[in-house]
Amino acid sequence: MEVFITAVNKLIIIFLLVLIGCFAKKKDIIDDCFIDKFSGFLTKIVVPCFIISSMQLSYTPELLQKGIVVFVTCMIMHIWGMLVGFGTGKLFRVPHMNLGIWVFSCMFANIGFMGVPVISMIFGGNSVFYCAFATAAFNLASYTLGIWIIGRYGDGSHPVEISLRQLLKLPVNIAIIIGMILFIGNIQLPEAIGGTVKMVGDMIAPLAMIYIGAVLGRMRLKEMIYDRWAYVISIIRLIVVPLTAYLMLRPFITDQLVLGVVIVGLSTPIGAYCAILAAQYGADEKTASRYIFISTALSILTMPFFFFLFI
C-alpha cells in the first residue's frame, strides 16, 4: 500500500509540473523563443549530464548484461511498432503523405523528455542506468529507420541522408559513450565534477515536465482537438503498442525492473522528433504536431496503468 501511495504522489507531482509549464506559457511568463532554446538546453546539457551521472555505478557483468538486454529489446520493439504502424495504416487507409508520420508515431515514443524522468521518479535505482541503453536504441533506430520512413513518404523534395557521423555527434550519444567508458573502467569522476554533473542531471524531471507543459500551452486547442485520427494514433501509441509488447515480453524477461523500463518507455507519447523530421523531409508537420499534442495530453491518463503493472 505504501508503494502504491508513493507512486500516486509522484504521478500527481508530474501532473502539477506539466500544469506549471502550461500556466507559464498561457500567461506569457515564457515565450516560444524561450521554449525552443529550453529544448536545446535539455537535450544538449541536462539529459547528457543525467545519463553520465546515472552510469556512475560500480561495474558488474550482470548490470551490463541487463543493459544490453534493454537495448536489444527496445530495438526489437521499434521493429514491432513499425509493423503495427504499417498494419494499422493499411487498415485505416492512411493517405500516402501521412503514412510516414503514422508509422513513425507507432515506432517511437518520447523516451527522452518523458520516459527518462518519469522512469527515474517511479522506479529509481538502476532504472536510470537502463534508460541510457533505451535512449541509445531510440537514437540508433530513429536516425536510421525513422528518417528513412519519414523521407520515403514525404513530398520527395528532400533527399534522405543517414549519416553515422551525425548520429555520433548527438550530445546524448556522446554522453552514453562517456558513461560506458567510465562504467566499464570503474572510473569515478572527481567529486567536484561528478557533483556538478549529478546536480545538473537531477534537474531533468522538473525541467522536462515543465517544458512539456509549456509546449502544450502554446498549442491552439481548436486546431488540435478535432482531428479524430490524432486520437486513433494516440490510442495505438499509448495503449496498443505497450500492451502488446508487455504480453509478448513478459514470458521472456523475468527481471521486473528491466521489463518495467522497456514497457513504461513504450507507454510514453509520440516523440517530438516526429514533427522535426516531418518538417525536414517534406511530410506534413502540422499533422505530426497534432499527433504529438493529443498523445501527450492523453498520456497523463494512460501511463499510470503501465506504472501500476510493476509496483
C-alpha distance (Angstrom), angle and dihedral (degrees) to the residues before:
residue distance angle dihedral
M1 . . .
E2 3.80 . .
V3 3.82 91.1 .
F4 3.81 90.2 50.0
I5 3.82 92.3 51.6
T6 3.81 90.8 47.9
A7 3.81 91.2 51.6
V8 3.82 92.0 48.2
N9 3.81 91.1 50.0
K10 3.81 90.7 51.0
L11 3.80 90.6 50.4
I12 3.80 89.8 51.6
I13 3.81 89.4 50.7
I14 3.81 90.3 51.5
F15 3.81 91.1 49.4
L16 3.83 92.4 48.3
L17 3.81 91.7 49.6
V18 3.81 89.6 53.0
L19 3.81 89.2 49.7
I20 3.81 90.9 51.4
G21 3.80 90.7 54.6
C22 3.80 91.9 46.8
F23 3.82 91.7 47.9
A24 3.81 92.0 48.7
K25 3.81 91.2 53.9
K26 3.80 95.7 43.6
K27 3.82 90.2 51.6
D28 3.83 92.0 46.2
I29 3.79 91.9 -118.6
I30 3.80 84.3 133.1
D31 3.81 126.0 24.7
D32 3.81 135.8 -150.7
C33 3.81 92.6 -94.3
F34 3.80 90.4 55.5
I35 3.81 91.5 48.5
D36 3.81 92.2 51.4
K37 3.81 92.4 48.1
F38 3.80 90.2 43.7
S39 3.79 90.0 57.2
G40 3.80 89.7 57.5
F41 3.80 91.2 47.8
L42 3.80 90.0 54.4
T43 3.80 97.5 45.5
K44 3.81 97.6 39.4
I45 3.81 101.9 37.6
V46 3.81 117.2 9.0
V47 3.82 99.8 42.7
P48 3.85 94.1 44.4
C49 3.82 90.3 49.4
F50 3.81 89.7 48.7
I51 3.81 91.7 51.5
I52 3.81 94.5 48.0
S53 3.80 90.9 46.7
S54 3.81 92.4 48.0
M55 3.81 90.5 53.5
Q56 3.81 94.2 53.6
L57 3.80 90.8 106.0
S58 3.78 133.6 124.9
Y59 3.79 108.3 -90.5
T60 3.79 118.2 -109.3
P61 3.82 125.9 165.9
E62 3.82 89.3 -131.7
L63 3.80 93.1 56.7
L64 3.80 92.0 48.7
Q65 3.80 90.9 46.6
K66 3.81 91.4 53.6
G67 3.80 90.2 48.1
I68 3.80 89.8 54.2
V69 3.82 89.1 49.0
V70 3.83 88.5 55.2
F71 3.82 91.2 49.5
V72 3.81 95.3 48.3
T73 3.81 92.9 42.8
C74 3.81 91.9 50.8
M75 3.81 90.9 50.1
I76 3.81 90.0 51.8
M77 3.80 90.4 48.1
H78 3.81 90.5 52.7
I79 3.81 87.4 56.4
W80 3.81 89.0 47.9
G81 3.81 89.8 51.5
M82 3.80 89.6 51.4
L83 3.82 91.1 53.2
V84 3.81 90.6 48.2
G85 3.81 89.6 48.2
F86 3.79 96.0 51.9
G87 3.82 91.6 41.4
T88 3.80 95.6 51.1
G89 3.80 91.1 38.4
K90 3.79 89.2 59.0
L91 3.82 91.8 42.3
F92 3.81 93.0 53.3
R93 3.82 94.0 36.2
V94 3.78 93.9 -124.0
P95 3.85 110.7 -163.4
H96 3.80 115.7 -101.8
M97 3.83 93.3 -114.6
N98 3.82 91.3 55.2
L99 3.80 99.1 39.3
G100 3.80 94.3 87.7
I101 3.80 91.1 52.7
W102 3.81 90.4 45.6
V103 3.82 94.0 52.0
F104 3.81 92.8 42.8
S105 3.81 89.2 52.3
C106 3.80 90.6 54.8
M107 3.80 92.3 47.3
F108 3.79 105.3 44.8
A109 3.78 128.7 49.8
N110 3.79 126.6 -171.0
I111 3.81 93.9 -94.0
G112 3.81 94.1 154.7
F113 3.79 104.3 49.8
M114 3.82 99.6 27.9
G115 3.79 108.9 13.2
V116 3.80 99.5 53.6
P117 3.83 99.0 45.1
V118 3.80 94.6 40.4
I119 3.82 93.7 47.0
S120 3.80 90.9 48.7
M121 3.81 91.1 51.3
I122 3.82 96.3 45.1
F123 3.82 101.6 38.6
G124 3.81 106.5 17.7
G125 3.81 118.5 176.8
N126 3.80 117.2 67.0
S127 3.81 92.3 -8.5
V128 3.80 90.5 92.7
F129 3.81 89.4 54.9
Y130 3.81 90.9 53.3
C131 3.81 89.6 48.1
A132 3.80 88.7 67.3
F133 3.81 89.9 61.0
A134 3.81 91.7 45.8
T135 3.81 89.4 51.1
A136 3.81 91.0 49.4
A137 3.81 90.0 53.0
F138 3.82 90.8 49.0
N139 3.80 92.9 50.2
L140 3.79 94.1 47.2
A141 3.81 94.4 47.3
S142 3.81 97.2 40.6
Y143 3.81 94.0 47.9
T144 3.81 91.5 51.0
L145 3.80 114.7 23.7
G146 3.80 93.0 22.1
I147 3.80 95.1 54.0
W148 3.80 91.5 43.9
I149 3.82 92.9 52.0
I150 3.82 95.5 46.2
G151 3.81 91.7 45.3
R152 3.79 94.9 46.1
Y153 3.80 92.2 57.9
G154 3.81 97.2 37.3
D155 3.80 125.1 98.8
G156 3.81 91.8 -83.3
S157 3.80 93.6 -117.9
H158 3.79 93.6 114.9
P159 3.83 120.8 54.7
V160 3.78 115.1 -131.4
E161 3.78 110.4 -114.1
I162 3.80 121.2 -176.9
S163 3.80 110.8 -169.3
L164 3.80 123.2 -172.8
R165 3.79 88.6 -162.6
Q166 3.81 90.5 55.8
L167 3.80 89.8 49.4
L168 3.81 92.9 51.3
K169 3.82 92.1 47.1
L170 3.81 93.0 62.1
P171 3.84 108.5 115.1
V172 3.80 90.7 -133.9
N173 3.80 92.1 54.5
I174 3.81 91.6 46.1
A175 3.81 87.6 52.8
I176 3.82 91.1 50.2
I177 3.82 91.0 51.7
I178 3.82 91.9 47.9
G179 3.80 90.9 45.7
M180 3.81 92.2 50.0
I181 3.82 92.3 49.9
L182 3.80 90.8 50.3
F183 3.81 92.1 44.9
I184 3.82 98.1 47.4
G185 3.81 91.2 41.8
N186 3.82 91.6 48.5
I187 3.81 87.8 -127.5
Q188 3.78 118.5 160.2
L189 3.79 118.6 -158.3
P190 3.82 116.9 -120.1
E191 3.80 110.9 -87.5
A192 3.81 95.6 -108.6
I193 3.82 93.9 48.7
G194 3.80 95.3 38.6
G195 3.80 91.3 47.4
T196 3.80 91.7 51.0
V197 3.81 92.8 47.6
K198 3.81 91.0 48.6
M199 3.80 93.3 47.3
V200 3.81 91.9 51.7
G201 3.81 91.8 43.6
D202 3.79 92.0 50.2
M203 3.81 88.5 63.9
I204 3.80 91.0 68.6
A205 3.81 98.6 94.0
P206 3.83 99.9 51.2
L207 3.81 95.4 35.9
A208 3.82 95.0 46.5
M209 3.81 93.2 48.5
I210 3.82 92.3 46.5
Y211 3.81 89.0 48.8
I212 3.81 91.7 52.1
G213 3.80 89.9 49.2
A214 3.81 90.3 50.7
V215 3.82 90.9 50.7
L216 3.80 90.0 51.3
G217 3.80 89.3 47.0
R218 3.80 94.2 58.7
M219 3.80 94.3 52.5
R220 3.79 119.1 99.3
L221 3.78 106.1 -124.7
K222 3.79 95.4 -150.0
E223 3.81 90.7 58.3
M224 3.78 92.4 49.4
I225 3.78 113.0 36.6
Y226 3.82 99.6 57.1
D227 3.81 96.7 61.9
R228 3.82 102.8 100.7
W229 3.80 92.2 -170.9
A230 3.80 89.1 60.6
Y231 3.81 87.5 62.5
V232 3.80 92.5 46.9
I233 3.80 93.9 51.3
S234 3.81 89.7 44.4
I235 3.81 91.6 55.7
I236 3.80 89.5 49.8
R237 3.82 92.6 47.0
L238 3.81 97.4 42.2
I239 3.81 102.4 35.4
V240 3.81 115.8 9.7
V241 3.82 98.9 48.0
P242 3.84 98.8 43.9
L243 3.82 94.3 39.1
T244 3.81 94.5 50.7
A245 3.81 88.9 44.0
Y246 3.81 90.3 52.9
L247 3.80 92.2 50.6
M248 3.82 91.1 48.4
L249 3.80 97.3 45.0
R250 3.81 101.7 38.9
P251 3.85 94.7 81.3
F252 3.82 92.0 50.4
I253 3.83 105.5 38.5
T254 3.79 111.4 59.7
D255 3.80 97.1 173.3
Q256 3.81 104.5 93.1
L257 3.79 94.0 -158.5
V258 3.81 93.4 53.0
L259 3.80 91.0 46.4
G260 3.80 90.9 45.0
V261 3.81 93.4 53.5
V262 3.81 91.4 50.4
I263 3.82 96.7 45.1
V264 3.81 97.8 41.4
G265 3.81 88.2 47.4
L266 3.80 89.0 53.1
S267 3.81 91.2 48.7
T268 3.81 93.5 62.8
P269 3.83 119.6 102.5
I270 3.79 128.6 -93.2
G271 3.79 112.0 -60.4
A272 3.80 119.1 -107.2
Y273 3.80 87.5 -129.6
C274 3.82 86.8 78.0
A275 3.81 92.0 71.3
I276 3.81 92.2 43.5
L277 3.81 92.4 54.3
A278 3.81 91.8 42.7
A279 3.80 90.1 58.1
Q280 3.80 92.0 44.0
Y281 3.81 97.4 49.5
G282 3.80 103.1 37.6
A283 3.82 100.0 -98.9
D284 3.81 125.2 132.0
E285 3.80 104.8 -74.4
K286 3.82 93.5 -176.9
T287 3.80 92.1 55.5
A288 3.81 89.6 49.5
S289 3.81 90.2 50.3
R290 3.81 91.5 51.7
Y291 3.79 91.0 50.3
I292 3.81 90.8 49.9
F293 3.80 93.8 46.8
I294 3.82 96.8 49.3
S295 3.81 94.5 42.4
T296 3.81 91.7 48.5
A297 3.80 92.2 50.0
L298 3.82 93.3 46.6
S299 3.81 93.5 44.8
I300 3.79 89.9 73.2
L301 3.82 86.4 66.7
T302 3.82 99.7 38.5
M303 3.81 104.6 39.9
P304 3.84 95.5 68.0
F305 3.82 89.7 65.3
F306 3.80 90.1 62.8
F307 3.82 93.1 43.8
F308 3.78 90.5 57.4
L309 3.81 92.2 53.6
F310 3.80 87.2 71.8
I311 3.81 106.2 37.2
